[in-house]
Amino acid sequence: MQYLNRLLFFVLIIATLFGATTAQRGAEIPARANAGTTTRTVAAQYDDPYSDFRNARYSNAGLLNERDEIKLGTQLHREVTKKYNLTDAGLDRVDRIGQRCARASLRPNLVYKFHVIQDREINGFSLPGGHVYVTTALVRLANENELGAVLCHEVGHLVARHSLRTLKKSKEYDDIANSLGELTGVAGSIAHDLGVSLGQIVGAGMLTMHSRDEEREADFLGVRAMPRAGLDPQGMITMFQKLLRIEERDSDLLGSLFSDHPDAQERIENTRYEIARMRRR
């Protein structure tokens, strides 16, 4: 009997230890699963080319207020007309598609003005106050969805206030801001001095050159707006593909819109990623 009692005691100890080990291993499995989930989440965030822009909120806070931004845009446009030859060729088409892009953007209440520049370069740019420019070469090259992709991209720059942020960093900012605050018309010494400063800025292209991250952000805002504008976002991919082929044949045809930008193939892959993400939601 004593032998049986000792045997039963050892059996109970072994069962207890086995159960504790099993429970511990069972507790480790969810921990590993959770760790794997966390890793996958981190990897997904790391692989997301637009993760930095998803929760961005846009306003004129810390920059020129919108009233002065519009004044600035009017003055800048005057300087653009001195540098470039604007044309009505293709303007109805550009304005029709552009206004759809504007209404679908995250800044729909700004008054947008679209312009066409007579030029053999394939180019486009935007300036504060809602002014968007594309060249006749680009208009001829692009179908409706591709042209919409470029216009949504340029509207994206205006949504994110990229040019205003560039201006804020310039040494001319304080003088320009003060002049805009005092400006009540287009005549007088203030307007003249402001025109000289802005003419130099337009000539240097300071407000139309963007960092690679700013271009990625404009791509992101643009492709997200395209379906809301009734456009096929695949047009952004086919536009980049056309530009890639042109760059390989004759890069001189590509204007500043595509200089120092993210690699076209990278932009194609990023756009594919975002289109797939939009379709899953």
C-alpha positions as CSV (number, residue, x, y, z in Angstrom):
1,M,0.0,0.0,0.0
2,Q,2.8,2.4,0.9
3,Y,4.4,1.5,-2.4
4,L,1.2,2.3,-4.3
5,N,0.9,5.6,-2.4
6,R,4.4,6.7,-3.4
7,L,3.8,5.6,-7.0
8,L,0.6,7.7,-7.1
9,F,2.4,10.7,-5.6
10,F,5.1,10.5,-8.3
11,V,2.4,10.2,-11.1
12,L,0.7,13.3,-9.7
13,I,4.0,15.3,-9.7
14,I,4.8,14.2,-13.3
15,A,1.2,15.1,-14.4
16,T,1.5,18.5,-12.8
17,L,4.8,19.3,-14.3
18,F,3.6,18.2,-17.8
19,G,0.5,20.3,-17.5
20,A,2.5,23.4,-16.5
21,T,4.9,22.8,-19.4
22,T,2.0,22.4,-21.8
23,A,0.4,25.6,-20.5
24,Q,3.6,27.5,-20.8
25,R,4.1,26.3,-24.4
26,G,0.5,27.2,-25.1
27,A,1.1,30.7,-23.7
28,E,4.2,31.0,-25.9
29,I,2.3,30.2,-29.1
30,P,0.0,33.3,-29.1
31,A,3.1,35.4,-28.1
32,R,4.9,34.1,-31.1
33,A,1.8,34.6,-33.3
34,N,1.5,38.1,-31.9
35,A,5.1,38.8,-32.6
36,G,4.7,37.5,-36.1
37,T,1.7,39.8,-36.6
38,T,3.6,42.8,-35.2
39,T,6.5,42.0,-37.6
40,R,4.1,41.7,-40.5
41,T,2.5,45.0,-39.5
42,V,5.8,46.7,-39.2
43,A,6.8,45.3,-42.6
44,A,3.6,46.4,-44.2
45,Q,4.1,49.9,-42.9
46,Y,7.8,49.8,-44.0
47,D,6.8,48.7,-47.5
48,D,4.1,51.4,-47.8
49,P,5.6,54.1,-50.0
50,Y,3.0,56.6,-48.8
51,S,2.9,55.9,-45.1
52,D,4.2,59.3,-44.2
53,F,1.3,61.0,-45.9
54,R,-1.7,59.0,-44.9
55,N,-2.6,61.0,-41.8
56,A,-1.5,64.4,-43.0
57,R,-3.8,67.4,-42.4
58,Y,-3.4,70.4,-44.7
59,S,-3.9,74.1,-44.1
60,N,-2.2,77.5,-44.5
61,A,-1.3,77.5,-40.8
62,G,2.2,78.9,-40.4
63,L,2.3,80.0,-44.0
64,L,0.7,82.8,-46.0
65,N,-3.0,83.0,-45.3
66,E,-5.2,82.0,-48.2
67,R,-6.1,85.6,-49.1
68,D,-2.4,86.6,-49.5
69,E,-1.7,83.3,-51.2
70,I,-4.3,84.2,-53.9
71,K,-2.7,87.7,-54.2
72,L,0.7,86.0,-54.6
73,G,-0.8,83.7,-57.3
74,T,-2.1,86.6,-59.3
75,Q,1.2,88.4,-59.2
76,L,3.1,85.2,-60.1
77,H,0.8,84.5,-63.0
78,R,1.6,88.0,-64.4
79,E,5.3,87.0,-64.4
80,V,4.6,83.6,-66.0
81,T,2.8,85.4,-68.9
82,K,6.0,87.4,-69.4
83,K,8.2,84.3,-69.6
84,Y,5.9,81.9,-71.5
85,N,3.5,82.1,-74.4
86,L,0.1,81.0,-73.2
87,T,-2.4,79.6,-75.7
88,D,-6.1,78.7,-75.9
89,A,-5.1,75.5,-77.8
90,G,-6.5,72.6,-75.8
91,L,-7.5,74.9,-72.9
92,D,-11.1,73.8,-72.9
93,R,-10.1,70.2,-72.4
94,V,-7.5,71.0,-69.8
95,D,-9.9,73.2,-67.8
96,R,-12.8,70.6,-68.0
97,I,-10.6,67.8,-66.6
98,G,-8.7,70.1,-64.2
99,Q,-11.9,71.4,-62.6
100,R,-12.9,67.8,-61.9
101,C,-9.5,67.1,-60.3
102,A,-9.9,70.3,-58.2
103,R,-13.4,69.4,-56.9
104,A,-12.2,65.9,-56.1
105,S,-9.1,67.1,-54.1
106,L,-8.7,67.7,-50.4
107,R,-8.8,71.5,-51.2
108,P,-11.9,71.8,-53.3
109,N,-12.9,75.4,-52.3
110,L,-9.9,77.2,-53.8
111,V,-10.6,78.8,-57.2
112,Y,-8.4,76.9,-59.6
113,K,-7.2,78.4,-62.9
114,F,-5.8,76.1,-65.6
115,H,-3.4,77.4,-68.3
116,V,-1.8,75.9,-71.4
117,I,1.8,77.0,-72.4
118,Q,2.9,76.7,-76.0
119,D,6.0,74.6,-75.7
120,R,7.6,71.5,-77.3
121,E,8.7,70.3,-73.8
122,I,6.4,67.8,-72.0
123,N,6.0,69.7,-68.8
124,G,3.6,70.9,-66.1
125,F,3.7,72.9,-62.9
126,S,1.5,74.7,-60.4
127,L,1.9,77.9,-58.4
128,P,0.2,79.2,-55.2
129,G,-3.3,80.5,-55.4
130,G,-4.6,77.8,-57.6
131,H,-2.7,78.3,-60.9
132,V,-1.9,75.1,-62.9
133,Y,0.1,75.0,-66.1
134,V,0.6,72.3,-68.7
135,T,2.4,72.5,-72.1
136,T,0.9,71.8,-75.5
137,A,3.3,68.9,-75.9
138,L,1.9,67.3,-72.8
139,V,-1.7,67.9,-73.8
140,R,-1.1,66.2,-77.2
141,L,0.7,63.3,-75.6
142,A,-1.9,62.4,-72.9
143,N,-5.3,60.8,-73.2
144,E,-8.0,61.9,-70.8
145,N,-7.0,59.7,-67.9
146,E,-3.3,60.5,-68.3
147,L,-3.9,64.2,-68.5
148,G,-6.1,63.9,-65.5
149,A,-3.3,62.1,-63.6
150,V,-0.9,65.1,-64.3
151,L,-3.5,67.6,-63.3
152,C,-4.5,65.7,-60.1
153,H,-0.8,65.6,-59.3
154,E,-0.4,69.3,-59.7
155,V,-3.5,70.0,-57.7
156,G,-1.9,67.8,-55.0
157,H,1.0,70.2,-54.8
158,L,-1.5,73.0,-54.1
159,V,-3.3,70.9,-51.5
160,A,0.0,70.2,-49.7
161,R,1.1,73.9,-50.1
162,H,4.5,72.8,-51.3
163,S,5.4,76.0,-53.1
164,L,4.3,78.1,-50.0
165,R,6.5,76.0,-47.8
166,T,9.4,76.6,-50.2
167,L,8.7,80.3,-50.2
168,K,8.6,80.3,-46.4
169,K,12.2,79.0,-46.3
170,S,13.5,81.7,-48.7
171,K,15.3,84.9,-47.7
172,E,12.8,86.9,-49.7
173,Y,9.8,85.6,-47.7
174,D,9.4,88.4,-45.1
175,D,9.6,91.1,-47.8
176,I,7.1,89.3,-50.0
177,A,4.8,88.6,-47.1
178,N,4.8,92.3,-46.0
179,S,4.3,93.5,-49.6
180,L,1.4,91.2,-50.1
181,G,-0.2,92.5,-46.9
182,E,0.1,96.1,-48.1
183,L,-0.9,95.4,-51.7
184,T,-4.3,96.8,-52.7
185,G,-3.8,96.9,-56.5
186,V,-1.4,96.3,-59.3
187,A,0.0,99.8,-59.6
188,G,2.4,101.7,-57.4
189,S,5.9,101.1,-56.0
190,I,4.9,98.2,-53.8
191,A,3.5,96.3,-56.8
192,H,6.5,97.2,-58.9
193,D,9.0,96.0,-56.3
194,L,7.0,92.8,-55.6
195,G,6.9,92.2,-59.4
196,V,10.7,92.4,-59.6
197,S,11.1,89.9,-56.8
198,L,8.6,87.5,-58.1
199,G,9.9,87.8,-61.6
200,Q,13.3,86.6,-60.3
201,I,11.6,83.8,-58.5
202,V,9.7,82.7,-61.6
203,G,12.8,83.0,-63.7
204,A,14.8,80.8,-61.3
205,G,11.9,78.2,-61.1
206,M,12.2,78.2,-57.3
207,L,8.5,77.5,-56.6
208,T,8.2,74.8,-59.3
209,M,11.1,72.6,-58.1
210,H,10.1,70.1,-55.5
211,S,11.8,67.6,-53.4
212,R,11.4,63.9,-54.1
213,D,9.2,63.4,-51.0
214,E,7.0,66.3,-52.2
215,E,6.7,64.6,-55.6
216,R,5.7,61.4,-53.9
217,E,3.1,63.2,-51.8
218,A,1.6,64.8,-54.9
219,D,1.5,61.4,-56.6
220,F,-0.3,60.0,-53.6
221,L,-2.8,62.9,-53.4
222,G,-3.3,62.7,-57.1
223,V,-4.0,59.0,-57.5
224,R,-6.3,59.1,-54.5
225,A,-8.3,61.9,-56.1
226,M,-8.6,60.3,-59.6
227,P,-11.5,57.9,-58.9
228,R,-13.4,60.8,-57.2
229,A,-12.9,62.8,-60.3
230,G,-14.3,60.1,-62.5
231,L,-10.9,59.2,-63.9
232,D,-9.2,55.8,-64.1
233,P,-6.1,55.8,-61.9
234,Q,-4.4,53.5,-64.3
235,G,-3.9,56.6,-66.3
236,M,-1.1,57.6,-63.9
237,I,0.7,54.4,-64.6
238,T,0.4,54.7,-68.4
239,M,1.5,58.3,-68.2
240,F,4.6,57.4,-66.4
241,Q,5.2,54.6,-68.9
242,K,5.0,57.0,-71.8
243,L,7.4,59.4,-70.1
244,L,9.8,56.5,-69.4
245,R,9.9,55.6,-73.1
246,I,10.4,59.3,-74.1
247,E,13.2,59.7,-71.5
248,E,15.0,56.7,-73.1
249,R,14.6,58.2,-76.6
250,D,15.0,61.9,-76.1
251,S,15.3,63.2,-72.5
252,D,15.5,66.8,-73.7
253,L,11.7,66.7,-74.4
254,L,11.0,66.3,-70.7
255,G,10.8,69.6,-68.8
256,S,11.5,70.4,-65.2
257,L,8.4,68.5,-64.2
258,F,10.4,65.3,-64.4
259,S,13.9,66.4,-63.4
260,D,15.2,65.2,-60.0
261,H,11.9,63.4,-59.5
262,P,11.7,59.9,-58.1
263,D,12.6,57.3,-60.7
264,A,9.7,56.7,-63.1
265,Q,9.8,53.0,-62.5
266,E,9.5,53.6,-58.7
267,R,6.6,55.9,-59.3
268,I,4.9,53.2,-61.4
269,E,5.3,50.6,-58.7
270,N,4.1,53.1,-56.0
271,T,1.0,53.9,-58.0
272,R,0.3,50.2,-58.6
273,Y,0.6,49.7,-54.8
274,E,-1.9,52.5,-54.1
275,I,-4.4,51.4,-56.7
276,A,-4.4,47.8,-55.3
277,R,-4.8,49.3,-51.8
278,M,-7.8,51.4,-52.9
279,R,-9.4,48.4,-54.5
280,R,-9.2,46.4,-51.3
281,R,-11.2,49.0,-49.4
